[in-house]
Amino acid sequence: MTLPGILARLQTPAGRKLFRYSATSVVSVCVSVVFLVFFAGVLGWKAWISSTLSTAIATVPSYELNRKWAWGKTGQSHLWKEVVPFWALAFIGWGFSTLCTDMAETFAKHHHLAHLTRTALITTVYVGAFGVLWIGKFVLFNKVLFAHHPEDLPPALDGRTGIPG
């Protein structure tokens, strides 16, 4: 694909949504990595504790940015249709990343890696684990979690009342 083709795709509604989802992911990764490095590298906490807290902290801005900016949802969040499923997905990712970071930590200890190398390995594995899940989450967010449903629109905007007056 050419650069003009990519730029043209980014001008479509789906392209803008994908770009915003990607940018939100970058913000979320940066937030979680800063906390992961702080917890695991600076404080020396275990990988699973560091991963858990980092994921929980980063999930807050991720939810808000995804819902409001990437998918353009307004109004109050719906607890069971949006908030709980979003957090469930975040913690499925957490479970996978924690398993992976714990394995990386065990590997690092077994091979007597230096503290800085161990921290770098755990951080790389943490980001990689979430990267594996990134595409699947986009599809779920787009088709299920933040999908715009006609029944959620006011009658004047969904075609039920004819032309708005």
C-alpha positions as CSV (number, residue, x, y, z in Angstrom):
1,M,0.0,0.0,0.0
2,T,1.3,3.5,-0.9
3,L,1.5,6.4,1.5
4,P,-1.3,8.3,-0.3
5,G,-3.4,5.2,0.0
6,I,-2.8,4.9,3.7
7,L,-3.6,8.6,4.1
8,A,-6.8,8.2,2.1
9,R,-7.9,5.3,4.4
10,L,-7.2,7.4,7.5
11,Q,-9.7,9.9,6.2
12,T,-12.6,7.4,6.3
13,P,-14.7,6.9,9.5
14,A,-13.2,3.5,10.0
15,G,-9.7,4.8,9.4
16,R,-10.1,7.6,11.9
17,K,-11.5,5.1,14.4
18,L,-8.5,2.8,13.9
19,F,-6.0,5.7,14.2
20,R,-7.7,6.9,17.4
21,Y,-7.7,3.4,18.8
22,S,-4.0,3.1,18.0
23,A,-3.2,6.4,19.6
24,T,-5.2,5.4,22.7
25,S,-3.2,2.2,22.8
26,V,0.0,4.1,22.7
27,V,-1.1,6.3,25.6
28,S,-2.2,3.2,27.5
29,V,1.0,1.4,26.9
30,C,3.1,4.4,27.9
31,V,1.1,4.8,31.2
32,S,1.4,1.1,32.0
33,V,5.0,0.8,31.1
34,V,6.0,3.8,33.2
35,F,4.2,2.2,36.2
36,L,5.5,-1.3,35.4
37,V,9.1,0.0,35.3
38,F,8.5,2.0,38.5
39,F,7.0,-1.0,40.4
40,A,9.2,-3.8,39.1
41,G,12.4,-1.8,38.4
42,V,12.6,0.9,41.0
43,L,10.6,-0.6,43.8
44,G,11.7,-4.2,43.0
45,W,8.2,-5.7,43.3
46,K,7.3,-9.0,41.8
47,A,6.3,-9.1,38.1
48,W,2.8,-10.2,38.8
49,I,2.1,-7.4,41.3
50,S,3.7,-4.8,39.1
51,S,1.7,-6.0,36.1
52,T,-1.6,-6.0,38.0
53,L,-1.2,-2.5,39.3
54,S,0.1,-1.2,35.9
55,T,-2.8,-2.7,34.1
56,A,-5.4,-1.3,36.5
57,I,-4.0,2.2,36.4
58,A,-3.7,2.2,32.6
59,T,-7.2,0.9,32.1
60,V,-8.8,4.1,33.4
61,P,-7.5,6.5,30.7
62,S,-7.8,3.7,28.1
63,Y,-11.5,3.3,28.7
64,E,-12.2,7.0,28.7
65,L,-10.1,7.7,25.5
66,N,-11.5,4.6,23.7
67,R,-15.1,5.3,24.5
68,K,-15.2,9.1,24.0
69,W,-12.5,9.8,21.5
70,A,-12.0,6.7,19.4
71,W,-15.7,5.6,19.2
72,G,-17.3,9.0,19.9
73,K,-19.7,7.7,22.5
74,T,-21.2,10.5,24.7
75,G,-23.3,10.5,27.8
76,Q,-23.1,8.3,30.8
77,S,-21.4,4.9,30.5
78,H,-23.5,1.8,30.8
79,L,-22.1,-0.3,33.6
80,W,-23.0,-3.8,32.2
81,K,-22.8,-3.0,28.5
82,E,-19.5,-1.0,28.5
83,V,-17.7,-0.7,31.8
84,V,-17.7,-4.3,33.1
85,P,-16.9,-5.8,29.7
86,F,-14.1,-3.3,29.1
87,W,-12.5,-4.1,32.5
88,A,-13.1,-7.8,31.9
89,L,-11.2,-7.6,28.6
90,A,-8.5,-5.5,30.3
91,F,-8.0,-8.2,32.9
92,I,-8.0,-11.0,30.4
93,G,-5.1,-9.1,28.9
94,W,-3.7,-8.7,32.4
95,G,-3.9,-12.4,33.0
96,F,-2.2,-13.2,29.7
97,S,0.5,-10.5,30.3
98,T,1.0,-11.5,33.9
99,L,1.5,-15.1,32.9
100,C,4.0,-14.0,30.3
101,T,5.9,-11.6,32.6
102,D,6.0,-14.2,35.4
103,M,7.6,-16.6,32.9
104,A,10.1,-13.9,31.8
105,E,10.9,-13.1,35.5
106,T,11.5,-16.8,36.1
107,F,13.7,-17.0,33.0
108,A,15.7,-14.0,34.1
109,K,16.3,-15.3,37.6
110,H,17.2,-18.8,36.3
111,H,19.8,-17.2,33.9
112,H,21.0,-14.7,36.6
113,L,20.3,-11.7,34.4
114,A,21.2,-8.3,35.7
115,H,18.5,-6.2,37.3
116,L,18.3,-3.7,34.4
117,T,18.2,-6.6,31.8
118,R,15.5,-8.4,33.9
119,T,13.4,-5.2,34.0
120,A,13.8,-4.7,30.2
121,L,12.8,-8.3,29.5
122,I,9.7,-8.1,31.8
123,T,8.7,-4.8,30.2
124,T,9.2,-6.1,26.6
125,V,7.2,-9.3,27.3
126,Y,4.4,-7.2,29.0
127,V,4.0,-4.9,26.0
128,G,4.3,-7.9,23.6
129,A,1.6,-9.8,25.4
130,F,-0.8,-6.9,25.1
131,G,0.2,-6.4,21.5
132,V,-0.9,-9.9,20.7
133,L,-4.4,-9.1,22.0
134,W,-4.6,-5.7,20.3
135,I,-6.4,-6.7,17.1
136,G,-9.0,-8.8,18.8
137,K,-9.9,-6.1,21.2
138,F,-10.4,-3.6,18.3
139,V,-12.9,-6.0,16.7
140,L,-14.7,-6.5,20.0
141,F,-14.8,-2.8,20.8
142,N,-16.0,-1.9,17.3
143,K,-18.6,-4.6,16.8
144,V,-19.9,-5.1,20.3
145,L,-18.7,-2.9,23.2
146,F,-18.9,0.6,21.7
147,A,-21.0,-0.1,18.7
148,H,-23.7,2.5,18.0
149,H,-27.1,0.8,18.1
150,P,-30.1,2.5,16.5
151,E,-32.2,1.9,19.7
152,D,-29.7,4.1,21.6
153,L,-30.3,7.1,19.4
154,P,-33.0,9.6,20.1
155,P,-36.1,9.0,17.9
156,A,-35.4,12.2,15.9
157,L,-32.0,10.8,14.7
158,D,-32.7,7.2,14.0
159,G,-35.4,7.5,11.4
160,R,-38.4,6.5,13.6
161,T,-40.0,9.9,13.5
162,G,-39.3,10.9,9.9
163,I,-37.6,14.2,9.2
164,P,-36.6,16.1,12.3
165,G,-38.4,19.4,12.7
